[in-house]
């Protein structure tokens, strides 16, 4: 609550600062600059110095793509990859007549591993992606960790984000404690698999080990990251477990990353699962402080909304993207 109150105070200060924005922008002395512009300059300075990576991605086009429609970029959650969004992306490309990109966020899937993992880094990666694809405008959709990356980017670069879709995650609360998350990562690191066993056998051994600490649904999702090198037979995790573990504080620090950012006023929708703990309906008034033009949808699912109710999910997203 203390963090939230601080966030709201910062937002109020930024709104008040808009009255003096023109004067502030031509002032170079810190003592005469308004709070909002100082915060903006600090964010830009920091973002410019976060090394971006080139994200691995896939591209999907419908049978009759409309070049006048801005593309959609989809971002997976923790332990996920672009692979999890293939069927949804193909359907959306067809139903919205726009290009859809699915990306692997840093330290996941086929994208490079880095020494850091936070909102600033993922925003830098996404900005580099839009520049590489010459996208002046794009819509964003992110699930869980990817949803927070999408929100941070929309708040930081509203001039690029046309529409925002957030899937089962909140900007003002976290569903798990750092200790719970640490337990999952440590369980992954503790697994040792001999190179001479088949991949199916290795998955079974890893599953049995993880089930001692992690719930079954999470285990099945984590095991999508277990891979085997064809030349040596060595097992490895596709996601950068060590760095993700070290970066856990970012889950609870997210509020401070967006506290001073002006609200994103573009069309926004949140799609959440009624059986998930990742979004608290009571947080909605606070969420609207950051996304005043947001709507919300609730489906009878857990956290993996797009996988548990794909048809309803695709229908909601397509209708949102197709609105004039």
DAKA-V199709 format. One line per field, one symbol per residue. psi: psi as a letter, one per 30 degrees, with the letter a starting at -180 (. if undefined). A space follows every 50 residues. Layout:
psi: ???
This chain:
psi: eeeeeeeeeeeeeeeefffgeeeefgkfkefgkleeeeeeeeeeeeefgj klljkkllkkklfikjffkklkkkklakfalfefgeeeeeeeeeffhlkk kkljlkglbglkklfljleeeeeeeeeeeeeeghjfkllkkkkceeeeee eeeeeeiffejelkjkjhlkfflkflleeeeeeeeeeeffkjkkfgllee eeeeeeeeeeffekleeeeeeefffjlkkfefgkklkelieeeeefgfff effeefffegklkjglkkkkjlkfglgfkjfffeeeefeeifhklkkkli lbeieffeieeeeeeeeeeeffk.
